[in-house]
Amino acid sequence: MRSPKRCIAALILTSSLCTSASAVSKPPITLTISGPQTIAAGEKVVIQSALKNELKLELEVVWGEVYIIQIHDKNGKELRHKPGLWGAGGSSSITGIKPGETFRELVSLDGYDLSVPGKYAVLVKRPLHIVGNSQRATESSILESNEITITVLPRKQDGLQ
């Protein structure tokens, strides 16, 4: 027969292993971005956003919804959005993402001044609204992407090498 102390110790160890395993598991919805690693100063930049649904239910996603874009230089200073370009144009529609599917969308960085050579860290946040089928209750959250680095090189002068 085992002593109560051994049973409690085994329970604590099992509990901590389960907690550790669940802390490492993949989140059910992920937002990943990718884009060019190097650009010329002032060049237009478009990155790709991929929203993956690992839930057991379909997600309703608003296509064309505003992304929260954060760009920082090598010193951690955040680039500000250029005046007059915020929320420029575009329409939106609702798209369903079935379990296991990935929704891809292009995101333009035109509203940011990437004319100064250097390294820039780019991170994207996206509002997500999960609509439940039974009571049509909505749960909202903000998904945060991975961070990518874009190196901006000096623009070559015309006719010069």
C-alpha positions as CSV (number, residue, x, y, z in Angstrom):
1,M,0.0,0.0,0.0
2,R,1.3,3.5,-0.9
3,S,1.6,6.2,1.7
4,P,-0.6,9.3,1.3
5,K,2.6,11.4,0.9
6,R,3.7,9.3,-2.1
7,C,0.2,9.6,-3.7
8,I,0.2,13.4,-3.2
9,A,3.7,13.7,-4.7
10,A,2.7,11.6,-7.7
11,L,-0.4,13.7,-8.2
12,I,1.6,16.9,-8.0
13,L,4.2,15.6,-10.5
14,T,1.5,14.4,-12.9
15,S,-0.3,17.7,-12.6
16,S,2.8,19.7,-13.4
17,L,3.7,17.5,-16.4
18,C,0.2,18.0,-17.8
19,T,0.5,21.8,-17.2
20,S,3.9,21.9,-19.0
21,A,2.6,19.9,-21.9
22,S,-0.5,22.1,-22.4
23,A,1.7,25.3,-22.1
24,V,3.7,24.1,-25.2
25,S,0.7,23.1,-27.3
26,K,-0.2,25.1,-30.4
27,P,-2.8,27.8,-30.1
28,P,-6.0,27.0,-32.0
29,I,-5.9,30.1,-34.2
30,T,-2.5,31.5,-35.4
31,L,-1.6,34.6,-37.4
32,T,1.7,34.4,-39.3
33,I,3.3,37.0,-41.6
34,S,6.0,36.7,-44.2
35,G,7.5,39.2,-46.6
36,P,10.7,40.3,-48.3
37,Q,13.9,40.2,-46.2
38,T,15.5,43.0,-48.1
39,I,14.2,46.1,-50.0
40,A,15.5,49.3,-51.6
41,A,14.8,52.5,-49.7
42,G,11.4,53.9,-50.6
43,E,10.3,50.7,-52.3
44,K,6.7,49.6,-51.9
45,V,6.3,46.7,-49.5
46,V,3.6,44.1,-49.3
47,I,3.6,41.3,-46.7
48,Q,1.4,38.2,-46.6
49,S,-0.8,37.4,-43.6
50,A,-1.9,33.8,-43.0
51,L,-4.7,33.1,-40.5
52,K,-4.9,29.4,-39.6
53,N,-7.9,27.8,-38.0
54,E,-7.2,24.8,-35.8
55,L,-10.5,25.0,-33.9
56,K,-13.2,22.4,-34.4
57,L,-15.6,25.0,-35.7
58,E,-15.7,27.4,-38.6
59,L,-14.6,31.0,-38.1
60,E,-16.2,34.0,-39.7
61,V,-13.5,36.4,-40.7
62,V,-14.0,39.9,-42.1
63,W,-11.8,40.1,-45.2
64,G,-10.3,43.6,-45.8
65,E,-10.5,44.4,-42.1
66,V,-8.0,46.9,-40.7
67,Y,-4.7,45.5,-39.4
68,I,-2.8,47.1,-36.6
69,I,0.7,47.3,-38.0
70,Q,3.7,48.0,-35.8
71,I,7.1,48.7,-37.3
72,H,10.2,49.5,-35.1
73,D,13.7,50.5,-36.2
74,K,16.8,48.9,-34.8
75,N,16.7,51.2,-31.7
76,G,13.1,50.2,-30.9
77,K,11.5,53.5,-32.1
78,E,8.1,52.9,-33.6
79,L,7.5,54.3,-37.1
80,R,4.4,56.5,-37.4
81,H,1.8,56.1,-40.1
82,K,2.0,58.7,-42.8
83,P,-0.7,61.4,-42.6
84,G,-3.5,61.1,-45.1
85,L,-3.1,57.4,-45.9
86,W,-4.9,55.9,-42.9
87,G,-7.8,53.7,-43.8
88,A,-7.6,54.5,-47.5
89,G,-10.3,52.7,-49.5
90,G,-11.2,49.1,-49.8
91,S,-14.4,47.1,-49.0
92,S,-14.9,44.3,-46.7
93,S,-16.8,41.0,-46.8
94,I,-17.2,38.0,-44.5
95,T,-15.3,34.8,-45.3
96,G,-15.6,31.4,-43.5
97,I,-12.5,29.5,-42.5
98,K,-13.2,25.8,-41.9
99,P,-11.2,23.8,-39.4
100,G,-7.7,23.1,-40.7
101,E,-7.9,25.9,-43.4
102,T,-5.7,28.9,-43.7
103,F,-7.0,32.4,-44.9
104,R,-4.3,34.4,-46.7
105,E,-4.4,38.1,-47.3
106,L,-1.9,40.7,-48.6
107,V,-1.1,43.7,-46.3
108,S,0.5,46.8,-47.7
109,L,3.0,48.8,-45.7
110,D,2.6,51.9,-48.0
111,G,1.5,54.0,-45.1
112,Y,5.0,53.8,-43.4
113,D,8.2,55.6,-44.4
114,L,10.7,52.9,-45.2
115,S,13.1,55.3,-47.0
116,V,15.8,55.3,-44.3
117,P,18.3,52.4,-44.7
118,G,18.4,50.1,-41.7
119,K,16.7,47.1,-40.1
120,Y,13.0,47.2,-39.2
121,A,11.0,44.8,-37.1
122,V,7.4,44.3,-38.4
123,L,4.5,42.8,-36.3
124,V,0.8,42.7,-37.2
125,K,-2.2,42.5,-35.0
126,R,-5.7,41.6,-36.3
127,P,-9.1,41.8,-34.6
128,L,-10.8,38.4,-34.5
129,H,-14.5,37.8,-33.8
130,I,-15.6,34.3,-33.2
131,V,-19.4,33.9,-33.6
132,G,-20.9,30.9,-31.8
133,N,-23.6,29.0,-33.7
134,S,-26.0,28.3,-30.7
135,Q,-26.7,31.7,-29.2
136,R,-24.8,33.8,-31.8
137,A,-22.6,35.1,-29.0
138,T,-19.5,36.8,-30.2
139,E,-16.1,36.6,-28.6
140,S,-13.6,39.2,-29.7
141,S,-9.8,39.2,-29.3
142,I,-6.7,40.6,-30.9
143,L,-4.3,38.1,-32.6
144,E,-0.7,39.0,-32.7
145,S,1.6,37.7,-35.5
146,N,5.2,36.6,-35.5
147,E,7.8,39.3,-36.0
148,I,9.7,39.6,-39.3
149,T,12.8,41.7,-40.0
150,I,13.1,43.8,-43.2
151,T,16.4,45.3,-44.1
152,V,16.2,48.5,-46.1
153,L,19.2,49.2,-48.3
154,P,20.2,52.5,-49.8
155,R,18.5,53.2,-53.2
156,K,20.9,53.0,-56.1
157,Q,21.2,56.3,-58.0
158,D,20.2,56.2,-61.6
159,G,23.3,55.7,-63.8
160,L,25.6,55.1,-60.8
161,Q,27.0,51.8,-59.7
